[in-house]
Amino acid sequence: MRTGYAATGQDERSGPCVMCAGADASVRSPLQRMLPPGRSRFIAQTPNLVAVPTFGCFVAGYVLIVPRAHVTSFGRLDEGALAEPDELIEALAHRIWAVYSRPALGFEYGNNVPGGRRIEHAHWHLLPSGADLDGWLADRLTGHVIASLTDLPSRRDASYIAVRDQRGSLRVYPVPNQPRQRIRLRRLVAELDPRVDAAGWDWTGNICPDLIHRTVTDLAPASPEDGTR
């Protein structure tokens, strides 16, 4: 049975978790401070998830789906919380298509190794892109199709890469549960998408404030009931 866990909101290496703060509407996060007064950073919300633009938004429409609970991967969410992402991701993918006339690519590095990455809080990437991330991974790793995110690996000692391709198919690739495993998925997507300057993949040096503003404006829900309950 899937149990999940909720940690203390501490990142193993950097103190208080910036993703926990970013998902908390009562906190005026660094992302919120970049936006004009009255403009919310939240593109969508559910009881257990929020969707926000990402730092390093190298294409307009690049968002992160972030659990409110401090977990290291979506697979570690409990069953109640994990029932929400499929619906939210599909709704946002349709919104991205409607706005940008491009299919949405989704992915997560479900790295459950303590100290294995800069931000140890689960986040699902979703962006308008034709990058063939799934094809690149399939040539190098052994994966399998899953019907839903509820089928993601849930063990604490199991890491994975999950991809939602542009047709909406989900595939998961188990990867070694060790720090040296890292494939930098953002960098790979930037390299596979001809529209993107691949040198700008790293959000720590390329925040892309103009594209963050555009993403929030483009994808803002039409009403409070439109994916923002």
GIHU-V805088 format. One record per residue. N is the residue number from 1. RES is the residue in one letter. OMEGA is omega in radians with two decimals (* if undefined). D_LAST is the distance of its C-alpha to the last C-alpha in Angstrom with 2 decimals. Layout:
N_RES_OMEGA_D_LAST + N_RES_OMEGA_D_LAST
This chain:
1_M_3.13_28.37 + 2_R_-3.14_25.58 + 3_T_-3.09_25.06 + 4_G_3.06_23.45 + 5_Y_3.02_23.66 + 6_A_-3.12_22.06 + 7_A_-2.99_24.52 + 8_T_-3.06_25.08 + 9_G_3.08_23.31 + 10_Q_3.00_26.76 + 11_D_-3.04_27.78 + 12_E_-3.01_31.20 + 13_R_-2.97_32.90 + 14_S_3.08_31.12 + 15_G_-3.09_29.96 + 16_P_-3.01_26.42 + 17_C_-3.13_23.89 + 18_V_3.11_22.58 + 19_M_3.07_19.66 + 20_C_3.12_18.62 + 21_A_-3.11_18.90 + 22_G_-3.14_17.06 + 23_A_-3.08_13.95 + 24_D_-3.08_14.14 + 25_A_-3.13_12.62 + 26_S_-3.12_15.61 + 27_V_3.06_18.06 + 28_R_-3.00_19.43 + 29_S_3.05_20.20 + 30_P_3.11_23.00 + 31_L_3.13_20.67 + 32_Q_-3.11_19.10 + 33_R_3.09_22.71 + 34_M_-3.01_23.58 + 35_L_3.12_21.32 + 36_P_3.08_22.30 + 37_P_3.12_21.25 + 38_G_3.13_18.02 + 39_R_-3.12_16.81 + 40_S_3.04_13.85 + 41_R_-3.05_14.60 + 42_F_3.07_11.08 + 43_I_3.07_11.12 + 44_A_3.09_7.98 + 45_Q_2.94_5.92 + 46_T_3.14_5.65 + 47_P_-3.05_7.34 + 48_N_-3.03_10.50 + 49_L_2.93_10.38 + 50_V_3.02_10.14 + 51_A_-3.10_12.05 + 52_V_3.00_14.61 + 53_P_-3.12_18.04 + 54_T_2.86_20.92 + 55_F_-3.04_23.99 + 56_G_-3.08_26.78 + 57_C_-2.95_24.81 + 58_F_2.88_27.99 + 59_V_3.05_26.56 + 60_A_-3.13_23.98 + 61_G_-3.12_20.77 + 62_Y_-3.10_21.20 + 63_V_3.00_17.98 + 64_L_2.98_17.42 + 65_I_-2.96_14.81 + 66_V_3.03_15.15 + 67_P_3.04_14.66 + 68_R_3.10_13.91 + 69_A_3.13_17.02 + 70_H_3.10_20.34 + 71_V_-3.08_21.81 + 72_T_3.11_24.37 + 73_S_3.10_23.18 + 74_F_3.11_20.51 + 75_G_-3.13_23.26 + 76_R_3.04_23.28 + 77_L_3.08_19.76 + 78_D_-3.00_20.03 + 79_E_-3.12_19.56 + 80_G_-3.14_16.27 + 81_A_-3.05_14.62 + 82_L_3.06_16.70 + 83_A_-3.05_15.49 + 84_E_-2.99_12.25 + 85_P_-3.13_14.03 + 86_D_-3.11_16.05 + 87_E_-3.12_13.37 + 88_L_3.14_11.51 + 89_I_3.12_15.02 + 90_E_3.14_16.21 + 91_A_3.14_13.55 + 92_L_3.09_14.35 + 93_A_3.09_18.00 + 94_H_3.12_18.06 + 95_R_3.11_16.62 + 96_I_3.11_19.29 + 97_W_-3.10_21.95 + 98_A_-3.08_21.19 + 99_V_-2.97_21.49 + 100_Y_-3.11_24.27 + 101_S_3.07_26.08 + 102_R_3.08_26.26 + 103_P_-3.09_25.03 + 104_A_2.98_22.77 + 105_L_3.10_24.36 + 106_G_3.10_22.47 + 107_F_3.06_24.07 + 108_E_2.91_24.00 + 109_Y_-3.12_26.96 + 110_G_-3.07_26.44 + 111_N_-3.10_29.07 + 112_N_3.14_29.51 + 113_V_3.06_32.68 + 114_P_-3.13_32.65 + 115_G_-3.04_33.72 + 116_G_3.14_33.29 + 117_R_-3.04_31.13 + 118_R_-3.13_30.12 + 119_I_-3.05_26.47 + 120_E_3.10_26.14 + 121_H_-3.06_22.40 + 122_A_3.03_21.01 + 123_H_-3.13_19.61 + 124_W_-3.14_19.42 + 125_H_3.07_20.91 + 126_L_-3.08_20.03 + 127_L_3.05_22.16 + 128_P_-3.07_24.13 + 129_S_3.03_27.52 + 130_G_-3.11_30.43 + 131_A_-3.11_31.59 + 132_D_-3.14_32.98 + 133_L_-3.12_31.73 + 134_D_3.12_31.95 + 135_G_3.13_35.50 + 136_W_-3.13_36.57 + 137_L_-3.10_35.36 + 138_A_3.11_36.88 + 139_D_-3.01_40.23 + 140_R_-3.08_40.23 + 141_L_3.08_38.23 + 142_T_-3.13_38.00 + 143_G_3.10_34.61 + 144_H_-3.14_33.30 + 145_V_3.01_30.72 + 146_I_-3.10_27.72 + 147_A_-3.00_25.64 + 148_S_3.07_22.32 + 149_L_3.05_21.10 + 150_T_3.13_21.67 + 151_D_3.12_25.32 + 152_L_3.07_25.37 + 153_P_-3.05_28.08 + 154_S_-3.12_26.97 + 155_R_-3.14_30.18 + 156_R_-3.11_30.32 + 157_D_-3.13_33.54 + 158_A_3.06_32.34 + 159_S_-3.05_31.10 + 160_Y_2.88_30.10 + 161_I_3.08_29.01 + 162_A_-3.13_26.44 + 163_V_2.92_26.29 + 164_R_-3.08_24.35 + 165_D_-3.03_26.89 + 166_Q_3.06_26.57 + 167_R_3.12_26.99 + 168_G_3.12_24.11 + 169_S_-3.12_26.57 + 170_L_3.08_25.91 + 171_R_3.12_28.81 + 172_V_3.13_29.33 + 173_Y_3.05_32.37 + 174_P_3.10_33.53 + 175_V_-3.12_35.03 + 176_P_-3.12_37.29 + 177_N_-3.11_35.70 + 178_Q_-3.03_37.60 + 179_P_-3.03_37.04 + 180_R_-3.08_39.40 + 181_Q_-2.77_37.35 + 182_R_2.82_35.23 + 183_I_-3.09_34.75 + 184_R_-3.00_32.93 + 185_L_3.09_30.45 + 186_R_-3.14_29.35 + 187_R_-3.13_33.03 + 188_L_3.12_33.75 + 189_V_3.11_31.10 + 190_A_-3.14_32.44 + 191_E_-3.11_35.94 + 192_L_-3.12_35.11 + 193_D_-3.06_33.41 + 194_P_3.12_36.24 + 195_R_-2.91_34.07 + 196_V_2.97_33.44 + 197_D_-3.04_35.88 + 198_A_-3.14_36.08 + 199_A_-3.08_37.35 + 200_G_-3.04_34.03 + 201_W_-2.98_31.98 + 202_D_-3.05_31.93 + 203_W_-3.12_29.04 + 204_T_3.13_31.16 + 205_G_-3.08_33.58 + 206_N_-3.06_31.60 + 207_I_3.13_28.28 + 208_C_-3.08_28.11 + 209_P_-3.14_26.50 + 210_D_3.13_27.09 + 211_L_3.01_25.25 + 212_I_3.11_22.31 + 213_H_-3.11_22.17 + 214_R_-3.13_22.58 + 215_T_3.13_19.84 + 216_V_3.14_17.22 + 217_T_-3.09_18.70 + 218_D_-2.97_19.11 + 219_L_3.13_15.73 + 220_A_-3.14_13.53 + 221_P_-3.10_10.85 + 222_A_-3.12_12.57 + 223_S_3.10_10.00 + 224_P_-3.13_6.75 + 225_E_-3.05_5.88 + 226_D_3.10_7.62 + 227_G_-3.10_6.06 + 228_T_-3.13_3.76 + 229_R_*_0.00
